[in-house]
Amino acid sequence: MINLVGADIVGNTATLSRNPRTLEVLWREYKYGIDGRKPAQEFTTAERNANSGTKQAYYRRIVFWEAVERMINGGNSYYTALNRIRQVYGASTSVTKVLAAMARDKRNGGHPDLM
């Protein structure tokens, strides 16, 4: 399928989902891409900053993605990392609220249970 606006192949566009409902979806978006989109970890600087919506969403989510990667690099599985984030911020807390809390914690040096 051709995107007539930019003549790019739609299946590999550098866009982010509007409203990921779970932490698992948020992680898959970063690592593998969702709905035929390019994985967020492969975005170039130009793609991240292409428009204000993508730029804002990317920078709101990067704190989560970095925390999960840090825990994976420390020997945990992604599943364990997501569960640790749920324990810290609450299992029923929305993705939006988790991201906001993680950004706040990062400004204050990071949450000790996620380091």
GULUMBA-292958 format. One record per residue: residue number from 0; x, y, z of N, C-alpha, C, CB in turn. Coordinates in nm, 4 decimals, m for minus. Glycine has a CB too. Layout:
<nodes>
+-----+----------+----------+----------+----------+----------+----------+----------+----------+----------+----------+----------+----------+
: num :      n.u :      n.v :      n.w :     ca.u :     ca.v :     ca.w :      c.u :      c.v :      c.w :     cb.u :     cb.v :     cb.w :
+-----+----------+----------+----------+----------+----------+----------+----------+----------+----------+----------+----------+----------+
: NUM :        X :        Y :        Z :        X :        Y :        Z :        X :        Y :        Z :        X :        Y :        Z :
...
+-----+----------+----------+----------+----------+----------+----------+----------+----------+----------+----------+----------+----------+
</nodes>
This chain:
<nodes>
+-----+----------+----------+----------+----------+----------+----------+----------+----------+----------+----------+----------+----------+
: num :      n.u :      n.v :      n.w :     ca.u :     ca.v :     ca.w :      c.u :      c.v :      c.w :     cb.u :     cb.v :     cb.w :
+-----+----------+----------+----------+----------+----------+----------+----------+----------+----------+----------+----------+----------+
:   0 :   0.0852 :  m0.1173 :   0.0000 :   0.0000 :   0.0000 :   0.0000 :   0.0897 :   0.1236 :   0.0000 :  m0.0969 :  m0.0002 :   0.1227 :
:   1 :   0.0568 :   0.2213 :  m0.0788 :   0.1358 :   0.3433 :  m0.0907 :   0.0687 :   0.4561 :  m0.0138 :   0.1545 :   0.3823 :  m0.2386 :
:   2 :   0.1482 :   0.5272 :   0.0602 :   0.1025 :   0.6470 :   0.1289 :   0.1217 :   0.7626 :   0.0321 :   0.1799 :   0.6706 :   0.2645 :
:   3 :   0.0154 :   0.8221 :  m0.0133 :   0.0249 :   0.9255 :  m0.1154 :   0.0889 :   1.0542 :  m0.0664 :  m0.1104 :   0.9555 :  m0.1684 :
:   4 :   0.0880 :   1.0769 :   0.0632 :   0.1458 :   1.1995 :   0.1158 :   0.2967 :   1.2015 :   0.0978 :   0.1106 :   1.2158 :   0.2627 :
:   5 :   0.3623 :   1.0949 :   0.1395 :   0.5071 :   1.0934 :   0.1325 :   0.5618 :   0.9877 :   0.0396 :   0.5632 :   1.0735 :   0.2675 :
:   6 :   0.4747 :   0.9149 :  m0.0286 :   0.5125 :   0.8066 :  m0.1177 :   0.6020 :   0.7056 :  m0.0470 :   0.5826 :   0.8617 :  m0.2407 :
:   7 :   0.5768 :   0.6843 :   0.0827 :   0.6494 :   0.5831 :   0.1595 :   0.5643 :   0.4579 :   0.1659 :   0.6842 :   0.6341 :   0.3028 :
:   8 :   0.6275 :   0.3481 :   0.1950 :   0.5524 :   0.2259 :   0.2178 :   0.4911 :   0.2365 :   0.3565 :   0.6431 :   0.0981 :   0.2041 :
:   9 :   0.3600 :   0.2242 :   0.3641 :   0.2882 :   0.2439 :   0.4900 :   0.3312 :   0.1426 :   0.5942 :   0.1380 :   0.2348 :   0.4678 :
:  10 :   0.3655 :   0.0217 :   0.5552 :   0.3982 :  m0.0841 :   0.6487 :   0.5249 :  m0.0612 :   0.7283 :   0.4097 :  m0.2105 :   0.5763 :
:  11 :   0.6015 :   0.0404 :   0.6994 :   0.7262 :   0.0613 :   0.7727 :   0.7433 :   0.2091 :   0.8082 :   0.8465 :   0.0119 :   0.6898 :
:  12 :   0.6359 :   0.2739 :   0.8451 :   0.6438 :   0.4150 :   0.8767 :   0.6926 :   0.4369 :   1.0193 :   0.5089 :   0.4809 :   0.8567 :
:  13 :   0.7586 :   0.5480 :   1.0391 :   0.8125 :   0.5838 :   1.1703 :   0.7099 :   0.6667 :   1.2458 :   0.9462 :   0.6615 :   1.1565 :
:  14 :   0.6066 :   0.6008 :   1.2935 :   0.5041 :   0.6657 :   1.3746 :   0.4801 :   0.5804 :   1.4983 :   0.3717 :   0.6860 :   1.2937 :
:  15 :   0.4228 :   0.6431 :   1.5986 :   0.3917 :   0.5736 :   1.7232 :   0.2409 :   0.5617 :   1.7383 :   0.4530 :   0.6474 :   1.8448 :
:  16 :   0.1983 :   0.4597 :   1.8115 :   0.0554 :   0.4424 :   1.8349 :   0.0033 :   0.5598 :   1.9182 :   0.0267 :   0.3069 :   1.9060 :
:  17 :  m0.1218 :   0.5904 :   1.9002 :  m0.1798 :   0.7049 :   1.9706 :  m0.2032 :   0.6761 :   2.1180 :  m0.3103 :   0.7453 :   1.9055 :
:  18 :  m0.2416 :   0.5528 :   2.1497 :  m0.2783 :   0.5242 :   2.2877 :  m0.2505 :   0.3783 :   2.3220 :  m0.4258 :   0.5572 :   2.3117 :
:  19 :  m0.1256 :   0.3426 :   2.3510 :  m0.0988 :   0.2039 :   2.3893 :  m0.1681 :   0.1727 :   2.5216 :   0.0538 :   0.1782 :   2.4004 :
:  20 :  m0.2405 :   0.0628 :   2.5252 :  m0.3243 :   0.0304 :   2.6416 :  m0.2509 :  m0.0441 :   2.7526 :  m0.4411 :  m0.0517 :   2.5974 :
:  21 :  m0.1408 :  m0.1105 :   2.7170 :  m0.0689 :  m0.1880 :   2.8184 :   0.0811 :  m0.1630 :   2.8071 :  m0.0996 :  m0.3390 :   2.8039 :
:  22 :   0.1520 :  m0.1985 :   2.9122 :   0.2974 :  m0.1868 :   2.9099 :   0.3578 :  m0.2831 :   2.8075 :   0.3557 :  m0.2140 :   3.0495 :
:  23 :   0.2930 :  m0.3981 :   2.7876 :   0.3411 :  m0.4938 :   2.6882 :   0.3356 :  m0.4342 :   2.5481 :   0.2587 :  m0.6228 :   2.6938 :
:  24 :   0.2266 :  m0.3677 :   2.5165 :   0.2131 :  m0.3038 :   2.3846 :   0.3186 :  m0.1946 :   2.3698 :   0.0699 :  m0.2443 :   2.3656 :
:  25 :   0.3404 :  m0.1202 :   2.4746 :   0.4406 :  m0.0136 :   2.4715 :   0.5805 :  m0.0705 :   2.4458 :   0.4388 :   0.0652 :   2.6038 :
:  26 :   0.6129 :  m0.1824 :   2.5082 :   0.7429 :  m0.2456 :   2.4865 :   0.7539 :  m0.3017 :   2.3441 :   0.7656 :  m0.3577 :   2.5895 :
:  27 :   0.6476 :  m0.3679 :   2.2970 :   0.6492 :  m0.4215 :   2.1599 :   0.6648 :  m0.3096 :   2.0578 :   0.5203 :  m0.5009 :   2.1312 :
:  28 :   0.6029 :  m0.1960 :   2.0841 :   0.6153 :  m0.0814 :   1.9945 :   0.7613 :  m0.0391 :   1.9813 :   0.5299 :   0.0360 :   2.0451 :
:  29 :   0.8332 :  m0.0413 :   2.0895 :   0.9738 :  m0.0014 :   2.0893 :   1.0621 :  m0.1067 :   2.0228 :   1.0214 :   0.0239 :   2.2320 :
:  30 :   1.0413 :  m0.2298 :   2.0602 :   1.1323 :  m0.3363 :   2.0194 :   1.1029 :  m0.3915 :   1.8800 :   1.1265 :  m0.4479 :   2.1191 :
:  31 :   0.9764 :  m0.4081 :   1.8470 :   0.9393 :  m0.4774 :   1.7237 :   0.8504 :  m0.3961 :   1.6296 :   0.8700 :  m0.6042 :   1.7580 :
:  32 :   0.7909 :  m0.2900 :   1.6792 :   0.6926 :  m0.2158 :   1.6013 :   0.5574 :  m0.2829 :   1.6126 :   0.7355 :  m0.2051 :   1.4542 :
:  33 :   0.4517 :  m0.2061 :   1.6021 :   0.3165 :  m0.2620 :   1.6069 :   0.2371 :  m0.2081 :   1.4890 :   0.2456 :  m0.2278 :   1.7417 :
:  34 :   0.1372 :  m0.2835 :   1.4492 :   0.0499 :  m0.2447 :   1.3372 :   0.1302 :  m0.2137 :   1.2118 :  m0.0350 :  m0.1231 :   1.3753 :
:  35 :   0.2364 :  m0.2883 :   1.1874 :   0.3157 :  m0.2691 :   1.0670 :   0.4089 :  m0.1492 :   1.0697 :   0.2259 :  m0.2564 :   0.9523 :
:  36 :   0.4228 :  m0.0879 :   1.1849 :   0.5098 :   0.0299 :   1.1963 :   0.6531 :  m0.0110 :   1.2271 :   0.4578 :   0.1250 :   1.3051 :
:  37 :   0.7430 :   0.0800 :   1.2012 :   0.8846 :   0.0619 :   1.2308 :   0.9038 :   0.0603 :   1.3829 :   0.9704 :   0.1746 :   1.1646 :
:  38 :   0.9914 :  m0.0267 :   1.4360 :   1.0186 :  m0.0248 :   1.5804 :   1.0752 :   0.1107 :   1.6230 :   1.1170 :  m0.1379 :   1.6186 :
:  39 :   1.0290 :   0.1611 :   1.7347 :   1.0727 :   0.2928 :   1.7820 :   1.2225 :   0.2975 :   1.8082 :   0.9978 :   0.3303 :   1.9085 :
:  40 :   1.2834 :   0.1858 :   1.8466 :   1.4268 :   0.1858 :   1.8730 :   1.5079 :   0.2093 :   1.7460 :   1.4681 :   0.0546 :   1.9370 :
:  41 :   1.4470 :   0.1930 :   1.6288 :   1.5163 :   0.2136 :   1.5027 :   1.4904 :   0.3520 :   1.4416 :   1.4752 :   0.1068 :   1.4051 :
:  42 :   1.4126 :   0.4354 :   1.5098 :   1.3856 :   0.5693 :   1.4580 :   1.5156 :   0.6492 :   1.4512 :   1.2812 :   0.6425 :   1.5461 :
:  43 :   1.5317 :   0.7218 :   1.3431 :   1.6429 :   0.8157 :   1.3339 :   1.6036 :   0.9434 :   1.4069 :   1.6805 :   0.8451 :   1.1851 :
:  44 :   1.6986 :   1.0300 :   1.4292 :   1.6682 :   1.1585 :   1.4929 :   1.5668 :   1.2357 :   1.4100 :   1.7964 :   1.2421 :   1.5118 :
:  45 :   1.5823 :   1.2334 :   1.2799 :   1.4885 :   1.3047 :   1.1916 :   1.3486 :   1.2456 :   1.2027 :   1.5366 :   1.2991 :   1.0449 :
:  46 :   1.3373 :   1.1131 :   1.2124 :   1.2059 :   1.0500 :   1.2249 :   1.1428 :   1.0806 :   1.3600 :   1.2172 :   0.8987 :   1.2056 :
:  47 :   1.2227 :   1.0803 :   1.4657 :   1.1702 :   1.1126 :   1.5995 :   1.1171 :   1.2548 :   1.6051 :   1.2790 :   1.0938 :   1.7059 :
:  48 :   1.1808 :   1.3447 :   1.5317 :   1.1456 :   1.4863 :   1.5378 :   1.0663 :   1.5335 :   1.4171 :   1.2697 :   1.5687 :   1.5508 :
:  49 :   1.0138 :   1.4407 :   1.3374 :   0.9455 :   1.4753 :   1.2131 :   0.8231 :   1.5639 :   1.2360 :   0.9041 :   1.3492 :   1.1407 :
:  50 :   0.7498 :   1.5378 :   1.3414 :   0.6347 :   1.6232 :   1.3746 :   0.6209 :   1.6281 :   1.5261 :   0.5024 :   1.5703 :   1.3078 :
:  51 :   0.5503 :   1.7259 :   1.5741 :   0.5437 :   1.7475 :   1.7189 :   0.4763 :   1.6325 :   1.7921 :   0.4702 :   1.8760 :   1.7487 :
:  52 :   0.3789 :   1.5660 :   1.7287 :   0.3103 :   1.4548 :   1.7945 :   0.4025 :   1.3367 :   1.8182 :   0.1915 :   1.4105 :   1.7121 :
:  53 :   0.4788 :   1.2996 :   1.7159 :   0.5724 :   1.1886 :   1.7296 :   0.6826 :   1.2240 :   1.8275 :   0.6321 :   1.1511 :   1.5939 :
:  54 :   0.7325 :   1.3455 :   1.8183 :   0.8404 :   1.3892 :   1.9071 :   0.7963 :   1.3832 :   2.0531 :   0.8854 :   1.5319 :   1.8710 :
:  55 :   0.6793 :   1.4363 :   2.0818 :   0.6303 :   1.4381 :   2.2192 :   0.6058 :   1.2965 :   2.2709 :   0.5019 :   1.5205 :   2.2287 :
:  56 :   0.5407 :   1.2137 :   2.1908 :   0.5121 :   1.0764 :   2.2337 :   0.6412 :   0.9992 :   2.2571 :   0.4255 :   1.0040 :   2.1292 :
:  57 :   0.7375 :   1.0152 :   2.1664 :   0.8651 :   0.9441 :   2.1798 :   0.9339 :   0.9836 :   2.3101 :   0.9575 :   0.9739 :   2.0591 :
:  58 :   0.9433 :   1.1097 :   2.3385 :   1.0152 :   1.1539 :   2.4578 :   0.9394 :   1.1256 :   2.5869 :   1.0441 :   1.3012 :   2.4480 :
:  59 :   0.8082 :   1.1104 :   2.5794 :   0.7336 :   1.0676 :   2.6977 :   0.7577 :   0.9198 :   2.7261 :   0.5833 :   1.0942 :   2.6793 :
:  60 :   0.7769 :   0.8415 :   2.6196 :   0.7894 :   0.6967 :   2.6339 :   0.9327 :   0.6493 :   2.6562 :   0.7339 :   0.6298 :   2.5125 :
:  61 :   1.0304 :   0.7281 :   2.6148 :   1.1693 :   0.6829 :   2.6206 :   1.2133 :   0.6502 :   2.7638 :   1.2609 :   0.7892 :   2.5614 :
:  62 :   1.1597 :   0.7192 :   2.8622 :   1.1968 :   0.6913 :   3.0012 :   1.1565 :   0.5481 :   3.0387 :   1.1298 :   0.7936 :   3.0975 :
:  63 :   1.0419 :   0.5036 :   2.9916 :   0.9968 :   0.3660 :   3.0154 :   1.0862 :   0.2674 :   2.9406 :   0.8493 :   0.3485 :   2.9718 :
:  64 :   1.1087 :   0.2946 :   2.8121 :   1.1903 :   0.2040 :   2.7307 :   1.3316 :   0.1899 :   2.7869 :   1.1965 :   0.2539 :   2.5861 :
:  65 :   1.3893 :   0.3011 :   2.8308 :   1.5246 :   0.2958 :   2.8887 :   1.5260 :   0.2155 :   3.0188 :   1.5776 :   0.4384 :   2.9146 :
:  66 :   1.4224 :   0.2310 :   3.1003 :   1.4159 :   0.1569 :   3.2267 :   1.4060 :   0.0066 :   3.2007 :   1.2956 :   0.2045 :   3.3111 :
:  67 :   1.3228 :  m0.0329 :   3.1047 :   1.3090 :  m0.1754 :   3.0720 :   1.4413 :  m0.2284 :   3.0174 :   1.1945 :  m0.1980 :   2.9689 :
:  68 :   1.5042 :  m0.1547 :   2.9269 :   1.6330 :  m0.1992 :   2.8728 :   1.7391 :  m0.2115 :   2.9818 :   1.6810 :  m0.1026 :   2.7649 :
:  69 :   1.7402 :  m0.1176 :   3.0745 :   1.8371 :  m0.1217 :   3.1846 :   1.8171 :  m0.2492 :   3.2677 :   1.8230 :   0.0046 :   3.2747 :
:  70 :   1.6914 :  m0.2839 :   3.2961 :   1.6646 :  m0.4045 :   3.3742 :   1.6979 :  m0.5309 :   3.2950 :   1.5182 :  m0.4073 :   3.4182 :
:  71 :   1.6702 :  m0.5310 :   3.1653 :   1.7058 :  m0.6455 :   3.0808 :   1.8574 :  m0.6618 :   3.0772 :   1.6496 :  m0.6278 :   2.9370 :
:  72 :   1.9291 :  m0.5517 :   3.0599 :   2.0758 :  m0.5574 :   3.0584 :   2.1322 :  m0.6019 :   3.1932 :   2.1335 :  m0.4209 :   3.0210 :
:  73 :   2.0533 :  m0.5839 :   3.2978 :   2.0939 :  m0.6280 :   3.4309 :   2.0615 :  m0.7744 :   3.4577 :   2.0278 :  m0.5425 :   3.5349 :
:  74 :   2.0085 :  m0.8444 :   3.3577 :   1.9842 :  m0.9874 :   3.3711 :   1.8391 :  m1.0280 :   3.3872 :   2.0589 :  m1.0375 :   3.4851 :
:  75 :   1.7466 :  m0.9338 :   3.3848 :   1.6049 :  m0.9660 :   3.3967 :   1.5442 :  m0.9887 :   3.2591 :   1.5298 :  m0.8541 :   3.4706 :
:  76 :   1.4326 :  m1.0597 :   3.2554 :   1.3566 :  m1.0719 :   3.1311 :   1.2701 :  m0.9470 :   3.1173 :   1.2687 :  m1.2029 :   3.1295 :
:  77 :   1.2190 :  m0.9224 :   2.9968 :   1.1310 :  m0.8068 :   2.9806 :   1.0062 :  m0.8248 :   3.0659 :   1.0928 :  m0.7869 :   2.8318 :
:  78 :   0.9606 :  m0.9488 :   3.0809 :   0.8422 :  m0.9776 :   3.1608 :   0.8644 :  m0.9385 :   3.3071 :   0.8058 :  m1.1263 :   3.1503 :
:  79 :   0.9803 :  m0.9734 :   3.3612 :   1.0152 :  m0.9366 :   3.4978 :   1.0254 :  m0.7850 :   3.5115 :   1.1473 :  m1.0029 :   3.5393 :
:  80 :   1.0846 :  m0.7205 :   3.4117 :   1.0978 :  m0.5745 :   3.4137 :   0.9608 :  m0.5071 :   3.4166 :   1.1776 :  m0.5262 :   3.2915 :
:  81 :   0.8687 :  m0.5540 :   3.3323 :   0.7340 :  m0.4947 :   3.3304 :   0.6628 :  m0.5172 :   3.4627 :   0.6505 :  m0.5535 :   3.2155 :
:  82 :   0.6787 :  m0.6352 :   3.5206 :   0.6155 :  m0.6625 :   3.6498 :   0.6738 :  m0.5754 :   3.7602 :   0.6312 :  m0.8098 :   3.6863 :
:  83 :   0.8039 :  m0.5490 :   3.7548 :   0.8652 :  m0.4618 :   3.8546 :   0.8075 :  m0.3194 :   3.8425 :   1.0202 :  m0.4601 :   3.8376 :
:  84 :   0.7911 :  m0.2725 :   3.7206 :   0.7319 :  m0.1395 :   3.6985 :   0.5895 :  m0.1366 :   3.7524 :   0.7331 :  m0.1023 :   3.5475 :
:  85 :   0.5141 :  m0.2448 :   3.7306 :   0.3771 :  m0.2519 :   3.7838 :   0.3765 :  m0.2503 :   3.9364 :   0.3064 :  m0.3784 :   3.7327 :
:  86 :   0.4732 :  m0.3191 :   3.9981 :   0.4808 :  m0.3209 :   4.1444 :   0.5090 :  m0.1814 :   4.1983 :   0.5892 :  m0.4190 :   4.1919 :
:  87 :   0.5956 :  m0.1074 :   4.1310 :   0.6337 :   0.0256 :   4.1772 :   0.5202 :   0.1256 :   4.1592 :   0.7577 :   0.0736 :   4.1030 :
:  88 :   0.4538 :   0.1222 :   4.0435 :   0.3558 :   0.2257 :   4.0105 :   0.2100 :   0.1805 :   4.0231 :   0.3800 :   0.2737 :   3.8711 :
:  89 :   0.1883 :   0.0533 :   4.0501 :   0.0524 :   0.0018 :   4.0670 :   0.0070 :  m0.0767 :   3.9456 :  m0.0443 :   0.1156 :   4.0939 :
:  90 :  m0.0446 :  m0.1939 :   3.9697 :  m0.0849 :  m0.2838 :   3.8610 :  m0.2002 :  m0.2289 :   3.7788 :  m0.1232 :  m0.4182 :   3.9171 :
:  91 :  m0.2855 :  m0.1501 :   3.8395 :  m0.4010 :  m0.0986 :   3.7658 :  m0.3813 :   0.0449 :   3.7177 :  m0.5245 :  m0.1061 :   3.8524 :
:  92 :  m0.2626 :   0.0983 :   3.7352 :  m0.2343 :   0.2346 :   3.6913 :  m0.2259 :   0.2386 :   3.5393 :  m0.1030 :   0.2868 :   3.7544 :
:  93 :  m0.2854 :   0.3403 :   3.4793 :  m0.2850 :   0.3515 :   3.3329 :  m0.1440 :   0.3756 :   3.2809 :  m0.3783 :   0.4650 :   3.2870 :
:  94 :  m0.1234 :   0.3416 :   3.1544 :   0.0063 :   0.3629 :   3.0902 :   0.0440 :   0.5105 :   3.0975 :   0.0035 :   0.3147 :   2.9429 :
:  95 :  m0.0496 :   0.5978 :   3.0723 :  m0.0236 :   0.7419 :   3.0758 :   0.0274 :   0.7851 :   3.2128 :  m0.1505 :   0.8202 :   3.0400 :
:  96 :  m0.0355 :   0.7364 :   3.3185 :   0.0051 :   0.7734 :   3.4540 :   0.1391 :   0.7112 :   3.4916 :  m0.1015 :   0.7313 :   3.5542 :
:  97 :   0.1655 :   0.5897 :   3.4446 :   0.2956 :   0.5274 :   3.4699 :   0.4051 :   0.6104 :   3.4044 :   0.2986 :   0.3813 :   3.4168 :
:  98 :   0.3839 :   0.6511 :   3.2780 :   0.4839 :   0.7312 :   3.2068 :   0.5077 :   0.8650 :   3.2766 :   0.4397 :   0.7549 :   3.0619 :
:  99 :   0.4013 :   0.9281 :   3.3217 :   0.4151 :   1.0565 :   3.3913 :   0.4921 :   1.0393 :   3.5221 :   0.2765 :   1.1180 :   3.4192 :
: 100 :   0.4620 :   0.9327 :   3.5967 :   0.5308 :   0.9075 :   3.7227 :   0.6779 :   0.8738 :   3.6990 :   0.4622 :   0.7939 :   3.7990 :
: 101 :   0.7050 :   0.7982 :   3.5945 :   0.8444 :   0.7635 :   3.5638 :   0.9230 :   0.8876 :   3.5235 :   0.8506 :   0.6581 :   3.4513 :
: 102 :   0.8612 :   0.9779 :   3.4480 :   0.9287 :   1.1020 :   3.4090 :   0.9577 :   1.1873 :   3.5324 :   0.8428 :   1.1815 :   3.3075 :
: 103 :   0.8621 :   1.1941 :   3.6231 :   0.8813 :   1.2698 :   3.7466 :   0.9947 :   1.2090 :   3.8294 :   0.7506 :   1.2733 :   3.8289 :
: 104 :   0.9936 :   1.0765 :   3.8411 :   1.0996 :   1.0093 :   3.9165 :   1.2358 :   1.0304 :   3.8521 :   1.0702 :   0.8600 :   3.9278 :
: 105 :   1.2409 :   1.0279 :   3.7192 :   1.3688 :   1.0485 :   3.6505 :   1.4256 :   1.1870 :   3.6812 :   1.3515 :   1.0308 :   3.4986 :
: 106 :   1.3390 :   1.2876 :   3.6844 :   1.3844 :   1.4238 :   3.7183 :   1.4415 :   1.4303 :   3.8590 :   1.2688 :   1.5236 :   3.7052 :
: 107 :   1.3955 :   1.3404 :   3.9462 :   1.4412 :   1.3368 :   4.0853 :   1.5469 :   1.2301 :   4.1093 :   1.3239 :   1.3132 :   4.1775 :
: 108 :   1.6098 :   1.1824 :   4.0038 :   1.7178 :   1.0852 :   4.0184 :   1.6798 :   0.9416 :   3.9923 :   1.7726 :   1.0944 :   4.1528 :
: 109 :   1.5544 :   0.9137 :   3.9618 :   1.5107 :   0.7778 :   3.9317 :   1.4566 :   0.7055 :   4.0533 :   1.6240 :   0.6993 :   3.8732 :
: 110 :   1.3651 :   0.6150 :   4.0299 :   1.3083 :   0.5357 :   4.1383 :   1.4091 :   0.4294 :   4.1793 :   1.1733 :   0.4710 :   4.0959 :
: 111 :   1.4392 :   0.4173 :   4.3086 :   1.5428 :   0.3229 :   4.3525 :   1.5125 :   0.1767 :   4.3176 :   1.5614 :   0.3351 :   4.5011 :
: 112 :   1.3852 :   0.1401 :   4.3091 :   1.3504 :   0.0017 :   4.2786 :   1.3633 :  m0.0306 :   4.1297 :   1.2092 :  m0.0270 :   4.3248 :
: 113 :   1.3896 :   0.0705 :   4.0481 :   1.4011 :   0.0484 :   3.9043 :   1.5432 :   0.0735 :   3.8527 :   1.3030 :   0.1381 :   3.8305 :
: 114 :   1.6357 :   0.0908 :   3.9431 :   1.7731 :   0.1199 :   3.9014 :   1.8517 :  m0.0056 :   3.8732 :   1.8439 :   0.2008 :   4.0068 :
+-----+----------+----------+----------+----------+----------+----------+----------+----------+----------+----------+----------+----------+
</nodes>
